[in-house]
Amino acid sequence: MGNSLSGKIALVVDGTSYVGKGIVQAFLEENATVVVPASSVSDIAGLKAALQSVPQDKLVTFLTDIADYAKVKDYADMLYNQFKRIDLAVTYINASRNTRSFLQTDIEEWQTMGNSLTAYFAASRALFTLMQDPGSMYVTMSNAAHLARKPHTSLHHLSSLFQMEIAGLFAREKHKIKTRYHHVYIENVIAPVMVGQFIIKLYCGQAAAPEKIFQCCITKTFHNEIIQAILKD
C-alpha cells in the first residue's frame, strides 16, 4: 500500500471490466477514493469479489446507464457536488467482444458496439466539462491489439479505430480542455493492475514524455507510428 493518491478522488468508467478492476485495485492501493459506475448489482458484486485483497472502505459504487448521456451528466454533477472535484478519471470501454468475421456479425452485436461507443463519448463529454483543474488528469484507453487488421476480429478492429479517432478529436481540441488529457493504448494485458500503476505514474509525472498527448502502455513499435501520424495532423 502506498500514498501517492492519498486524498485524491478518482473515477473509473467501466471499472467492473477485467482491465477496469485492475485499475481500481491500483488506485485503492495508493489510497485514493475510487468511484465506479456500474450497470448491474452483479457487476458491483464481481468487482468487490475481485478486490478482496485490498481495503474497500474508499470504494464508491453506483448504478447507472453509462450509455445515457443525461444520466451520466446527472451522476457526474452529483459526484462533483459531493466531492467538490475529480482529480483523476479513466474511461476504458471494450466496445466489442465479437470474434467473428464482419459479414457474420449480427445487428445486435453492431448495436452493442454503438451503445458502448456512445458511453465512451458521453462519459468523456461530461468529464471534460467538470474537470477544470489543470492539475487533474483524464485518461481514455483503447486496445491496441485490434488495430492490426485481423479478419476474424473485424468488429474488434473497427471499434478500436473508432475509439482512437474519437481520442484524436479530443486531443485536437486540447486548447478547450483545462484538465491534462492522455490516451493510452494497451495490449496483451496479463496483469491489469499494471495498467493502473502506469496511469498513476502518468498522473504523478513519473512516466516518460508526459508532455505528449498520447502515451503507449504495453504496446508495439508500429503503434508509435500511428500515434505520431495523429499528433502531426
Secondary structure, DSSP 8 states (H G I E B T S, - for coil): ---TTTT-EEEEETTTSHHHHHHHHHHHHTT-EEEEEESSHHHHHHHHHHTTTS--TTEEEEE--TT-HHHHHHHHHHHHHHHS---EEEEE-------S-GGG--HHHHHHHHHHHHHHHHHHHHHHHH---TT-EEEEEEEGGGGS--GGGHHHHHHHHHHHHHHHHHHHTGGG--SEEEEEEE-S-S-HHHHHHHHHHHHTT-SSSTTSSEEESS--HHHHHHHHHHHH-
